Amino acid sequence: MKNIKRAALIYMQAAVRFRRRIRCRGQTLVEYALILAVVSIVAVGILINLGQQVNMVYSAIDSQIARAPSAANSYH
């Protein structure tokens, strides 16, 4: 009878440890998902801002090239 009680106790302890691991894994997964969402939002905001600035730089370069004399653009 003692062996059965001991085996049942060991089984229950193992089950509790397993459930804790599952809960911790689920909690960790949610935390990683939240971190990923925040990083994604920040990255999109930075890219939108940076994209506008890069577009302005390329527009300035394009207008400078368009105003340059045509002889300067040909390398004969």
Secondary structure, DSSP 8 states (H G I E B T S, - for coil): -HHHHHHHHHHHHHHHHHHHHHHHHHHHHHHHHHHHHHHHHHHHHHHHHHHHHHHHHHHHHHHHHHHS-HHHH---
